[in-house]
Amino acid sequence: MELLFYLAMIVIPTLLALKELPERLRSLHRGCRGFLYSPVAFIIGLFTLAISEFAAEALPFLKWGLLGYNIVTLPLMDASTEAGASGLTGQILSFAFLLISILTIMLFNFWEEKYFRDSYKLVVIWTFTHLIMGTTLYALPPIFCQGLIFKHVYDKYSVDHSYAAHFGTNIMLISLAFLLSY
């Protein structure tokens, strides 16, 4: 069931948006200085996540979420077990899921930056839209803190720079999820 949800929410929209890939690559090139903010957003996100997880132990309702994790990282949780594959086949499948995740964030992070960085109210709305993607309530404070960093980059430079910062941060998060799945 989760795999069908993943196909409907991630794979199909990503394949439909592939025609935008050249422009997204140009956006990343134009905003490459934004990548300098990615480690800051990543560290602040991990720090606030640790605090949020501690709070979730005391307040169990904070563990509520549509899925309990971000749908983009579903295959990275344990792709070989999910698909019943093992050995080389499982590793190839894990790598394919990693590539799909990277493509997904490359294509859709730009639109998040374009539509949700004009105001702090929109940053809050953007934070809560992550619930639709399956994240838990305790993951919202780190997402919000990172959104504030992306808003700062957006205000100081441009949408291309905040997109690069967002994309770089998500690459770090997906890489961590991928490494932790082994």
C-alpha positions, 0 to 999 in steps of 0.5 A, spaced: 500 500 500 505 504 501 509 503 495 502 505 491 502 511 495 509 513 493 508 511 486 502 516 486 505 522 490 512 521 488 514 517 482 508 519 477 509 527 478 516 527 478 516 523 471 511 528 469 515 534 471 522 531 468 521 536 462 523 542 467 529 539 469 534 543 464 531 549 467 532 547 474 539 545 473 540 552 470 536 555 477 541 551 481 547 554 477 545 561 478 544 560 485 550 556 487 552 561 492 545 558 496 549 552 497 553 555 502 547 555 507 545 548 506 550 546 512 547 551 516 540 549 515 542 541 516 545 542 522 540 547 525 535 542 523 538 536 526 539 540 532 532 542 533 530 535 531 533 532 537 530 537 541 523 535 538 524 527 538 525 528 546 519 532 546 515 527 542 517 522 548 514 526 553 508 528 549 506 522 544 501 525 540 507 529 537 509 522 534 502 523 529 503 523 522 500 521 516 505 516 515 510 517 520 516 519 515 516 523 509 514 520 503 520 522 499 524 518 504 520 511 504 524 507 499 530 509 503 528 507 509 529 500 507 528 499 500 531 492 499 526 489 505 520 493 502 521 490 495 523 483 498 529 484 494 536 482 497 543 482 495 545 486 488 538 487 486 536 490 493 542 495 492 540 496 485 533 498 487 536 502 493 540 506 488 534 507 483 530 509 489 535 514 491 536 517 484 528 518 484 528 522 491 534 526 488 530 528 482 524 529 486 527 534 490 530 537 484 524 538 481 519 540 486 524 544 491 524 550 486 516 551 486 516 550 494 521 556 494 517 560 489 511 560 492 512 559 500 518 564 501 514 571 500 512 572 507 513 568 514 506 566 514 507 562 507 513 559 511 508 557 516 504 554 511 509 551 507 511 547 514 504 544 515 504 542 508 509 537 510 504 533 514 501 531 507 507 528 505 507 524 511 512 527 516 510 527 524 508 533 528 515 533 531 518 534 525 515 540 524 519 545 528 526 543 524 522 544 518 520 551 520 527 553 522 530 551 516 524 554 512 526 561 516 533 560 513 531 559 506 527 565 507 533 569 509 536 567 503 530 568 499 530 575 501 537 577 501 539 574 494 533 570 490 529 564 489 535 561 485 539 561 491 534 559 496 532 553 492 540 551 492 540 552 499 533 548 500 536 543 495 543 542 498 539 541 505 535 536 502 541 532 499 544 532 506 538 529 509 537 524 503 544 522 504 543 521 511 537 517 510 540 513 505 546 511 509 542 510 515 538 504 511 545 500 511 
